[in-house]
Amino acid sequence: MCPPFSDPDQRLYVRNATLADIPGIIQLSRRVYEGTGMYGYTKGPLTGQINTFPDGQFVAMLGDTVVGYCATFRIAEEVALAAHDWTSITGNGYASRHDPEGDWLYGMEVCVDPECRGYRIGERLYNERKQLCQALNLQGVVFAGRLPSLRQRLKKFGSVEAYVEAIKGKEQKDPVLSFQLHQGFEVHGIIPHYLDADHDSMGYGIHLVWRNPKVPQIENSERRKRYGHRMRDTVRIGTVQYQQRPVGSFDEFSEIVRYFVDVVSTYKGDFVVFPELFTLQLLSIEARKGSPAETFAAVTHYAERYRELMRDLALRYNINIVAGSTPVREEDGTIRNMAHVFLRDGQVFTQPKIHPTPNEAFWWNVQGGNRVSAIETDCGTIGVLICYDAEFPELTRHLVDQGVHIIFVPFCTDERQSYLRVRYCCQARAVENQVYVVMSGNVGNLPKVPNMEIQYGQSCILTPCDFPFARDGIAADTEPNVETVAFADLRPEVLITARNSGTVKNLQDRRHDLYSVTWRGE
């Protein structure tokens, strides 16, 4: 973009950010923060910001290029106007502290392409924030701004307080704070250790507020009470407890799968869920000789037919299919245990198992993946964790930070203790993240298939434990080791209500000042 705006056909405009903008925002943030000690955004936090509060995220576009980004969420006054740090108030950058009933907008980010500065892009983004604040009838906008000239000039002024006063009195100019004061913001305070990675600002954040002139300022004693609200829309889930038995052909396998998809579709389901590695049933078609790793790898030959079948069924029956998992051979020759999600609009998503069990790694040479991604569906944002992965709480937290409300856990366990490890962990994930968790497992046996001789399963649909949910935190359950389907209607809006006004508020009450999950994968 050199020089910028040289193309007369390019238009500069601001709009709400979408998930499709994420690659452009990542590139922008890396350009902006290069050499500052801070890092640009990765996909996970941006996904969380946009999913959590889509109305509050804006991009400035020059033609098809992202040249500015503004991230915002709602928050309560008692949090926003108290001293805080960037990590704790933003939920480590995911905007997971967003409170749908919060009475202030919190500005967590504004960045503008260095090549496009001087065109008032920052002013346009600030104006969008103010307009959103007024449209929502909120008290105002609050954030902690940078002071990038502080390190160079602190010695001259002696203290950060004296330097800020000089900027307020127009005795000194700062490229950021002077601009923010010109935009009508007032200094509320100075926060040490707001963002220690900001070396130029020496970690300080300048606490700034803009008060909405269209609403009366409410004293704390008059703060309105908050109440949850019931939701109208539901998501119907059908989780399959799938019996493993020998089949004579891929077509026979297909008919069994088709039957369950048809059943859940007939019951107007939005999702039908299959277990982990249920495709190993295909090994019963022919008696294969060789090591467990060789027989496991043989299932990869069916991967393309499996994908074609599932995508066709999703389109044909107008249903989203969480199609369990199947072995997949990657381009580099490694074998991964890969979950697949087939949406009823034809989109296909994959999610590798991150933690192969010791048996999977030893007998089957399965390699773990390095990404855990939110998946956008017509029923909201979902995530998939394969069996053992549910026993690692960091993965669920990473998904929930990206805006996920339902987590699907296809599993495959051979005996009761193995099953209960997964079950208890899934229930814990539902409680600690205030999220729905759907389990789907295998039952029955495959006598001639190594490591699949016996199965123990009890598929279920789990909820948080609070008044709006089922009494025991179980929306639907099954009898162990019996082929069946369990149904439940889930209400994502109830999660939002519980997260913000429940008996406990696990997500809001996290101590971001003490701990966080930092994702280093894709």
Disulfide bonds with the S-S distance in Angstrom:
none
